[in-house]
């Protein structure tokens, strides 16, 4: 699916006509003959419904004339005032039944039209929503970092609602109203004369002008009411979420005053909103009633002069009253269409934004034979004035582990983002087994790399779902084996629902260590030849870190592994350690060699060891305070022998 072509002039306010043109390919899809037939059938039913609508006042007229005894039926029929069928029936009861039947047919045709067209409207909503959702995933990380996720979901939600509103109101309310006005003009011209046509059209014109002017005024009032409502709601939620803090400081009265102040603004805005609505409804009623009165006055004069019948008088009243129903919704129609256009334009603005990172023409899938990574004179900057990486070159040999350390802002995490091609380098190149990652498809590149991030975010679903996310076609047995290797299987089985346990939003029902193990199990299941560990244990306590590190050792065995580390104790066994500083390599070597050099790495190591020793002392003091009473022996903690903690073989590989 492709986003709509950018045929606008760059303005987001293209008008209703421009919006309808953008929507038309989705209402009239070229690949859906069944939906096209539905559109045509809905249009036929629309016209039929309006033709019946126009005939209903005629039955009212004929019944009235019959009841009023408007001369001999035969004479009337011969004079052309009454159709021959009325002369045959000549029964007010039959005409009354015809009137009721006409209204029933009109209602049934209208509902049938709406029901048949619903499939078309909702298909357009679904298709555009899906295209927007897919496009949002194609947009760059930079775009998503600059926008609030809540704002994007609101654009998607409002755009979806806006499409439905435009299609429903324009095609199911506005278009039928236009057809009905046109038919009424024809009937008035045929049954009466041009003065009635001018009167009705002038009434509708003034009616719409007044509706437009007042609705524009009301939109600003309504916006202020919504803002004050949001403000009051926000303060209420904020206060209730901080219930304990409010109690600590005896601030109940202050919070109540704060909330009431917002509610006072909401009260004032609401009064203005309802007052303005009364002005709108009252003005509409006055304008339309004046037009109705003028038309009926002319007809009454015609009845007195003998050019019209009493039935004509009743018919024009019924016709005008019937037209007033859709016109009465004009204020709502204009407001909703205008808001829908704004919402749809916001969605189209996103669709027209090109992805920053795209596959090169003719890009081929990445074929990983060994998994060797090379950074060659890489330059990168998020902003031109602030370079992050400068002529950075290093290798990660196939099957080896290379760690990258350095102070905050040195560019460590940027390296993993470039490797995944969330951004493109501004200079130099990155290769995997000699292939420039810009020349291969993004999907194949990311299929070959596994990531265990520092902040593991899980989907609000089951543990099984989150682990299977690594390889969607995996069996339950493979999911559970991956969990066992990640040392989370025992925990999962101890829960009442096992692998069907819900993890909560962003995985908040699990601890940090449990979430990390799920992330590791997910990566084990994926079985990638290349692994990136982005500060995967920096947010964990020492005991949990040790368990997680053991699991990571299993994952990284015989795989090309790039470790971005904060805690240096986790990378002492790395084959190579790179120390970054301001986007350049400051030092490089093994753990022992860097310590012996006494440089930046040695200083970082010593500071971390001092901090760790200080924490251990505090922990010992806490343990002493909580020691068992004399005579009660504590069971000593025995570390599991190293040979029993040997890394287990990796059961899956990328070829599977």
N, C-alpha and C positions, 0 to 999 in steps of 0.2 A: 504494500500500500504506500502511496506517495502523498505528501501534503499538497494542498491546492497550490496552483501556480500563483506566483506573486504578480498579479496583473493590476495591482493598485498603483496609485501614484505615490505611494509612500505614506500617505495619510492614513491614520487609523480610523478616521471618520469618513467612510466611503458612502454612507447613506444606506437606506433600506434596499434600494435597487441593487447596489453593489453587493450587499450581503446576500440577497437572494440569488444573484448570479454565482457567488462563491458556493452557495448551498445547493444549487440546482443539480450538479453532477451526483450528489448523494441522494437527492429526492428522485432523480431520474437516472438510476445507475445503468451504465451501458451493458453490464454483464448480467443484469437481472431482468429477464423478460417478464417474469411473474409480477415484479413490483411495478413495471411500466403499465401492465394491464390493470393493476390496482389503481394507479393514478388516473388512467383513462376512465375506469368504471366510477371512481369517486367524482370525477368531473361531470360525468353523465348524470349521476345521482344528484349532484349539486344543482344542475340546471333543472332537472325534473322537480326537485323539492321546491325551487323558487317559482317554477311555473304553477305548481299546485298552490303555493303560498299566494300567488296573485289571483288565482281563481276563487279562493276562499271568500274574499270580500264580495265577489260577484254572487255567490250563493246567498250570502247575507242580504245583498241588495234584492235579489229575486224573491226571497222569502218575505222581506219587508214589503215589497210591492204587492205580493199576493195577499198578505195580511191587511194591507191598507186598502185593498180592493181597487187597485189602480186600473180601473176600467175592465172591460171584457178581455179575458186572456187571449181569445182568438184575435181580437182587434189589435191588442198589444203585440201579438206575435206577427200579425200582418204588417204592422207599422215598423217592425224591426227592433222594438225596445226590449222584447222578451223572446228568447230562443224558442223554436218550435217544441223542444222537449218540455219546456215549462208549460206551454199551451196544452200538451198531451197530459202531463201530470196534473197541472193546475192545482197543486196541493201544497199549502204552506208547510205541512208536516214533513212531506217528502223533501222539500227544499231545506228544511231545518236539519233533517237527517243527512242530506248531502253536505251541508255546512260542517256538521260534526265529523262526517267521514273524511272530508277534505283536510281538516286539521289533523286527524289521526294519520292519514297518508303522509302529510307533510312532516309530521314528527318521526314517523317510521323511516322515511327516506333520508331524513337528516341523520338519524342515529345509524342507519346502515352505512351512509357515507363516512361518518366518523369511524365506525368500526373497521371498514375496509381500508381506510387510509391510515389507521393506526400502525399497521405493519410497515408501511412506507416511512412514516415519521420516525418510529423507533429504530428502524434499520439505519436511517441517516444518523440518528443520535449515536447508536452503537458504533457505526463505522468511523465517524469522525472522532469519537472518544478514543477508540483503539488506535487510530492513526496518531493522535496527539500523545497518547501514552507511550507508543513505540518511539515517537520522535523525541520525547523527553529523555528516554534512555539513550538515544543516540547523541544527544547534546553532550558537550564536554564537561569534565569535572569543574572547570573554571565557572561555567554557567551555573551549575548547581551550588557551588560555594558562594556565589554572589546573590543567589535567591534563597528565600526561606521556603523550606519544604511545604509548610502550611499554606504559603501563598500559591505555590504551584498546584497543590491539590485543590485549592479554592478556584483557581483558574479553570482547572479541568472540570470541577463540579459545576461551576457557574456556566461554563461554555456548554456543557452537556444540557443543562437546564435551559440555557438560552436558545439552543437549536430547537429543542422541543417547543419552546414558547413561540418562536418565530413561525415554525411550520404549523403549529396548531392555530395560532391566532390569525396569521396572515392567510393561510389557505383554508381554514375552517370557519373563520369569522369575518375577516376583512373582505376577502374575495366574494363570499356569498352576499355580504351587505352591498358591495358595489354592483353585483348582478341584480340584486333586488331593486336598488335605486334605479338602475337602467330600465328594468321591466316596468316599474311604477311610472316612470316618465313616458314610456310608450303607451301604457294603458290610459294615463291621464290625457295624453294628446289625442288618443282615439276616442275615449269615452266622453271627454269634456273638451277643453281647448288649451291653447298655448299658455294662457294666463295661469292655469293651475300648475303647469310644468314649471314656469318661472317661480311661482310662489313656493313650491315644494323644494326646488333646487336652491333657491335663495335661503330658505329656512335651514336646509342642511349645511350650506356654506357658512352662514353665521354661527350655526351650532358648532361646527368643527373649529372655526376660528376661536370662539370663546373657550372651547375645551382645550385647545392647544395653549392659549395664553395662560389660563388658570392652572393647567397641569404643569407648565414650566415653573410657575411660582410655587406650586405645591411640592415639586421634586426637591427643592432646596429645604423646605420645611420638613419633609419626610426624612431627608438625609440627616438633619440635625436631631430628629427624634431617634433615628436608628443609632446615631453616635452616642447620644445620652443613654440609651438603653444598654448599649455595649459597655459603656463606662460603668454604669451601675452594676451590671452583671459581673464585670471584671473585679470590681472592688468587693462585691459579696463573696465571690469565689476565693479571692486572695485572703480575705479576713477569715473565712471558714477553714481554709487550708492551714492557716497559721493560728489555729484555735488555741494551742497551748501558749504561744507567745502572747496572745491577747490576754489570757488569764494571768500569765506571769506578771504583766505590767498593769493589771486592773484597767484595761483600756476598752472595756465594753461600750461605755458611753461615748468615747471618742470615735470608735468604729461606727457606732450607730449614727452619730452626727455626720460622719464622712459619707456613709451610705445614703442618708436622707438628703444630703446636699446634691448628690447625683440624681436621686429620685425626684427632687424638686425641679431640676432641669428637664428631666424626662416628662414630668407632669406638665410643665409649661409648653414643651414642644408638642406633646400629645394633644393638648387643648387647641393649639394652633392648627394641628393636622386635621382634627375633626371639624374645626370651624371652617377651614379652607375647603374641606370636603362638602360641607353644607352649602358653601358659596357655589362650588362647582355644580352640585346636584340641583340647587335652586335655580341657578342661572340657566342650566340646560332645560329644566322644566319650563321656565318662563319663555325662553326663545322658541322652543318647539310648540308650546301651547299657543303662542301668538301666530305662528305659521299655520297651525291646525285651525285656529279660529278664523283666520283670513280665508283659508280654503273652504271651510264649512260655510262661512258667511256668503261667499260667492255662490256656492251651491244652493243655499237657502234662497238667495235672490232668484236663482234659476228655477227653483221649485215654484216660487210665487208667480214667476213669469210664464210657467208652463213648459220651459225648455228642459227641465230635469224632473225626475220623480223623487218621492221620499226615499226610495231605495238607493238612488244616487247619493243622497245626503248621508245615509247610513254607510254606504260603501266607502266613501272618501274618508269618513271618520275611522272605519275599521282598517283601511289601508294605512293611514297615517299612524294609528296606534300600533299596528303590527310592525311598522318600520321603526318605531321608537324603541322597541326592545333591544335590537342590536346596536342602535345608535347610543343608547343609554350606557353601553359598555365602552364608549369611545375613549373616555378619560383613562380607564384601566387599560384599554387596548394600546393607546399611545404610550403610556408610562411603561408598560411591560415590554412593548416592542423596542422602545428606546433603550431600556436596561439590557434587554437581550442582545441588542446590537453591540453594546459596549462589551458585554461578556464574550460574545462570539469573536469580536475583533481582537480581544486579548488572547483568545485561543489561537486565532489565525496569525497573530504576531509571533507567537512561539513557533507555529508550524513553518513560518516563512524565515525563521532564523536558521541559517545553515550550521551543521555540526562543525566544530573546530577541527576535529580529528576524523578523517574519512579514509577509507581504503583507497590505495592508489589504483588507477585503471589497470586492469589485468592482474591485480594482486593474487598471488597463489597461496595455498595453505602452507603453514610452517611445517617443515619436516625435521623433527629433532632426532638426530642419530646419537649424539653424545650429550649435548646440553651445555656446551661451553659458551660462556657469556663474555663479551668484550665491550668495554666502553672506550671509544677512541676519540680523544681530544674533544670531549663533550662540553658544550657551553649551554647554559639555560638560565632564563630569567622569567619570572612571572610578570614583571614589569621591566621595560628596557632600562630604566634608571637604577634598578636594584638587581644586579647579577647574583645568581645563587650558586651555580657551578661554573668553574672557569677552567677550560682545557683539561678536563678530568679524564685520565686514562688508567684503566686497570683491567685485569682478567680474573674471571672465576673459572678455573679449569673444570672440565667435566668430572662430576662425582666428588668434587672437593667442596670445602666449606670456607667461605670468606666472610669475615665480619667487618662491619663499618661502624665506627664509634666517633664521637666528637661532641662538642658542646651544642646546646640548643641553637638552632638557626644555621648550623654548619652545612645543611643540605642533605642530611641522611635520608629522611623520608621522601624527599624529592626524587632520589635515585629509584626507589621502588615505583613511584608514580610514572617515571619515564620508562621503566622496564615494562610496565603494563600498558604503556602508551596511552595514559590518560592525558598526557601532553606530548608534543613533539619537541625534540631538541632544537635549539636555535643555532647550534653549530656542532660539527662532528657527527658521529653516528654510534648506534648501539647495534651489535650483532649477536645472533645466537647461531652457533655452528656456522659462522661466516655469512649468514643471511641478515641483511639490514632489516630491522623490524618494521620499517616504514614500507617495505616492499611486500610484506605478507599480510594476510587478512587479520583483522583485529581479533575475530572470534577464535581462529586457530592459535594465535599467539597466546591468548588468555587461557585456552584449553591446556596449554603445555606448562603453565605456571600455577603453582599452588601458593596460597597466601594464608598465613596465620597472623592477624593484625593484633595490635596492642589492645584496641577497644573492640571486642567481639560483639557485634549486634546480631541478634537472632530474630527470625520471623516469629510473629505471634501465632505459633502453631505448635505442633507436637515435637518432642525430641527426635522422633523418627523422621519427621518431615525435614527438620533442620540438618540432620546428618545426611539424609538422602540428597539434599541440595547439591552435594559434591558430585554425585553422578546419579542422574534421575532414573536410569534404568536398572539400578542396583536392586538385588533381591533383599528381602528382610534379613536373610542369613548374612549377607555381606555387610549390611548396615550394622548388625550386632557384632560382627567380627571387628569392624573398624572401631566401634565403641570399646570393645575389649582391649584393643591395642592402644587406644587413647586413655585407658584406665578410667573409664566412666561407666562401663557396663554394670559393675556391681552396684554403683549408686542408682542407676536407672532401674534395675530390678528390685531395689529396695523401696521404690515408690509404689503407691497403690495401683497406679495405671501403667507402670512400666514405660515402654517406649511411646505410649500414647499420652504421656504426661504433657500438659500444656505448659509452655515456658513463659507465657505472659508477654506483654508488649516489650520489645527490644530485649527479651530474655530476662526481665527483671525478677522473675521467680527463682532464678538460679543464682548461685554465688559467682563471684568473679572466676574462681578456679574451675567451677563446673562449666561455665560458658566457654572458657578457654579449651577445656577438654572436648566439648562439642565441636568447636572450631577445628581442633586437631583431628577428630574423627572424620569430620567432613573432608578435610584435606587428604587424609589417608584413603578415604573412599574414592576420591578423585584420582589418586595415583599419578600425580604429575612427575615428569622427569626433572623439573626445576622447582625449587622451593624458596619462598621469601618469608622470613620471619621478621616482622617489623615490630621490634620492642615487645615481643609477645608475652614477656613476664614482668615488665617494669612496674605494673600496677598491683602486683600480688605480694603477699607476705612471704617471708623466707621459706617457711615450711611448704606452702603451696607451690612456690616457685620451684623448689627442688623436685617435687612430683611432676610438675608440668615439664620441667627441663628433661626429665627422664623420658617422658612421652615424646618430646620434640627430637631427642636423640634417635629414637626409633624411626620417626618419620624421615629424618634427614639422612639416614644411613644409605650410602651408595647413590645419593642424589646430589646434583649441583645445588648448593645451598648458599643463599645470600642472607646474612643475619645483620639486621640493623639493631644495635644493642644500646641499652642504657646502663644496665648492670653489667659490669665487666666480668663478674664472676661467672656469667653464663657463656662466655666465649673464650675461656682460657684454652680450650682444646681445638680452636679453629686452626685451619691450615695456614691462614694468612689473616692478619688484622690490619685494616686501613684506618688511620686516624685522619679525619677531615677537619679542616679549619677554614672557615670563610670560603667554602666551595673548592678548596684545593687540598691535595694530599700533603699533610704535614709530616706524617711518619708512616712506616709500613714494615711489617715483620711479624714474627710469631710472638706469643705472649712473653716468653722468656727473653727473647731478644729485645723487645720494647722495654721491658722492665730494666734490663741491663743498660739500655741506652740512657735511662734517667731523664727522659724528655717529657712531652705532654702526656703521653699514655701513662708513664710511671706516676706522674703527679695525680692524674685522675684515679689511678688504682689506689694510691695511698689515701686519698681523701675518702674514697668509698670504704676502704677497710677501716679507717678511723670511725666513720659514721656507723658502720656495722658493729664494731666493737662496743661503741657507746650504747647502741640499742641492746646488745647482748647483756651488758652490765645492768641496764635498767630492767631487763627481763629477769635476771638473776635476783635482783632486789625484790621484784614482785613475787617470784617463786618462794623466796625465803619467808616473806610475810604470810604466804599462804601454805607454808610447809605443814605436814601432819603433826599431830601432837606426839610427844615423846612416847616411845614404845610402839608407835605405829610405823611400820617400815613401808617405804615407797618402792614400788617395783621399778628397777632401773630400766632406762630406755636402751634398747639394743638395736644398733643400726643393722639393717639387712646386709649380709656379706655382698661384696662387689660382684662376685661371680654369679650370684643369684639374680642380680639386676642387669644381666647381660641383655643387650638390645635384641628384640625379637625380629625375625625376618619380616619384610614388608610383603603382604599377601597380594597386593594389586599392582598393576603397572599401567602406564598410559595406553599401551596397545590394547588392553582389555576395554 
